[in-house]
Amino acid sequence: MGRDVAAGLGGPLVIWVKRLSVSLAVLLAVGLVLSLVTGTWMVRRSFPTTSGQAELVGLDQDVEVYRDAYGVPTIVAATSADLYRAQGYVHAQDRFWEMDLRRHVTAGRVAELLGADAVDTDRFIRTLGWRRVAEAELDLLEEDTLAMLEAYAEGVNAWVEGRSGSQLSIEHALLRVTGAGGYQPEPWTPADSVAWLKAMAWDLRANLEDELLRARLLDVDLGEGRELDDLFPAFPAQRHPVILPQGGESTTGGFVPATGVQDPDQVAATAAAETRPDQPEDERDELLQSAELLRTPGADAALTAAHEALALAPALLGEGGGDGIGSNSWVLGPDRTTTGAPLLANDPHLGPAQPSLWYQVGLQCEPVGPDCPYELAGFSFSGVPGIVIGHNARIAWGFTNLGADVADLVIERIDADRYLTEDGWEPLDVREETIRVAGGDDVTIEVRSTRHGPLFSDVSGSGEEIAQGRLGAADPDAEDEVEHAVALRWVALDPVGTMDAVPRLMRAEDWPSFRAAASRFEVPSQNLVYADVDGNIGYQAPGRIPVRRSGDGTLPQAGWTGEAGWERFLDFEELPWTLNPDDGYLATANQPVLNPGSDPFLAVDVSLGHRGARIAELLEAREQHGPEDLLALQMDNHNANAATLVPVVTDLDDRDHAGVALVQQVLADWDLQDDADAAGAAAFNATWRHLLEITYHDLLPEWAWPTGGGRWWETVRGLLDEPDSPWWEAPGEPDLQGRDDVLHAAMARAHEEMETTFSDDPADWRWGEMHTLTLTHSPFGESGIAPIERLFNRGPLELGGGSDIVNATGWTAHQGYEVNWVPSMRMIVDLGDLDDSRWINLTGQSGRPFHRHYSDQAEPWRDGQTIPLRFSLEAARENAVDRLTLTAR
């Protein structure tokens, strides 16, 4: 939930770089290789000044920036405005290319930098209107939030002022070959920062892919004895714990947890609660009946177009909505720790990129007071002021994705410039937008919307064909010459004040103020874990979560019946929370918050709980844990899928196949840990990949092939006790009949792969050699030209772990074993001694190739190591290796 920006743009940047391969090669050869002196100067020209003095116009007073041995800054200022000005300046020092590219992506303006092949991506973003929504949100923000954004923008612009080309970055210098020669960045604005929240929300949007898969698979003949629901197993509540196992009660006053603090008066009241309407009976039957309205060639083509459109969307955090995505966080109360104080752990799982998504920073006021209340350390986003995950002097907090279903697809009937509703035809909302193209002509696009949202199926090529075609004859209930299109109803397209939550979280001092801050975190919906220095631990689910008129969000609905749409949004007081639960700990890993059937209803498509179950198992294994225990838990490589399958495959007759017998022996001797040096992990994951290919590739269209994560673990698990199930028939393999044949063939092919990749000696088999991570730069790191890629990329790193394993280094079965999803950072906060906390980033602080902090945390991250999180001003000064004074003169 992984691709970096380039991959997330659906390939346009990759295509662009390959088209320009000759120009780039010449440029780099002449500019960087043939002249070593000139090349070194060009690369280093944008390196930051980290010691001595530098001018920052607009400061009220001098600001100190202390950097530790990993380049992590602690910024010390006397006023809040100066603190944010300095943060903007420091972010730009280290990451301006990343910031500039991101804001072009979120505004739908990538083609201005990279040319015609980025137009499709820009068309997608313009259709959704991320930038328009961000600009509208500025009017909703509190004064102190706007002041924060404006001060931050002043700091960014102060750094950019007077710089151009390679002074900005080596990447900016290379834009001359895209047709964007002479490009000069526009001033940074508050909307540039707010728009990043739209990217966060999109990549953490939950189940759009599953909704489209279900809808398109309705028209796929799976064969007798095979049902669509077999491919979407329910959460195994009897085996896997939810986040709040004891649950709670939905009352007219809001949600009341079953354990711990239960009196609503002990928490901040943030809004009036409303009672959730009763759910309709026989909901699944109604959903399927509703889906029958969509089973026409026109609707199916529109769904296909919508599915293709998703491939054009940028995935700045990773492949949002994919199988097995998510994050881990847990918090232990003082009775469950060896330190006698709460411990909080967090490792968000996102798409890998070079540089990492995160930027570590300390923000300190000196003195601390009403005009400058901040004492913070944590992870920020370059381009956004403040800290997103971290701690202050009183509380710590962490995030994982809640997975609430906050987006729906609606099939619309369109006739020229109008669309059908239950009350008749209504005019489409139509606007034109112009996309500027580097080295080419401007492109004008038409964006069409209905009451449900933009027609994002228009974005893909087949979507345009649908818009131009007339499919009324294919739909017996439609009027003549009617077309179909897919509208997107998504909470993030409604302006809200989520940015207000950032300074509120940073200022929170206790549970009530933390919860009040969380009430503003409307998009994207997250699981928030909490701990404080007084020994309290808690959980809160915030978010703007819809209550539907009908259905459960798992299938698109017809837009002309009046049944599609949302009645209201859950009130904050209705959302689940708990404070000091009886178990003494809380663990979130994207599993459901409450047991199935509980109120409030949040989603159907969530993680099926394999990571959550393993985390709970290890936390329950001993009464108390220390910080090192929690780090070891973050690196746990136990493969729960193997725990299910290995006993079955090793019990099979090897049928005198020496390769199968060898694989069975290796698996029998394996400890079920997907360690990088494990032969068993290599053999098992190869067996798993071949099993999925044999079983499903000939039954399902390519767009529905198994990804291999937790959903597929449960799908196959449900078939193991049915050896003659039609799902084991493998129509592309007529010699294979039943479960045992398929499993035997999978092991035989896994052995062939091991022999080809390594040798016939299991001592040579290594999971990490198959399961590698290349830290890839956007966009130059995917050029396909080795010299260019070596300049910008780092790795490959051999990794342990895997999809839906606690050490969540994800891979996609039908693509190979390469890592595309990672713990993007790791953090352990000790509320008893904040200076004893630990953290690690995926790459390094710098976004500038060849800088010493470009990737200096990557190998420690790979090895499960951490670096000190220096919180106090005394510790930051004592451990500083660089000191920069920012002055106003």
Helices and strands as residue ranges (DSSP letters): H 5-8, H 12-19, H 21-28, I 29-33, H 36-44, E 52-55, E 63-67, E 73-77, H 80-106, H 111-114, G 116-118, H 119-128, H 130-138, H 143-160, G 165-167, H 170-174, G 175-178, H 190-203, H 208-217, G 228-231, E 248-251, E 254-257, G 264-266, H 283-292, H 297-310, E 327-332, G 334-336, E 343-350, E 358-365, E 375-381, E 389-392, E 395-401, E 407-415, E 418-421, E 424-427, E 429-435, E 443-450, E 453-454, G 456-459, H 461-468, G 472-474, E 483-490, G 491-493, G 498-500, H 501-507, H 511-518, E 526-532, E 537-540, E 546-548, E 557-558, E 566-569, G 572-574, E 577-579, E 585-588, H 610-620, H 627-634, H 640-650, H 658-669, H 679-696, G 702-704, H 710-717, G 726-728, H 739-757, G 762-764, H 767-770, E 772-775, G 780-782, H 786-792, E 794-798, E 822-823, E 825-830, G 834-836, E 838-841, H 858-862, E 867-868, H 873-878, E 882-887
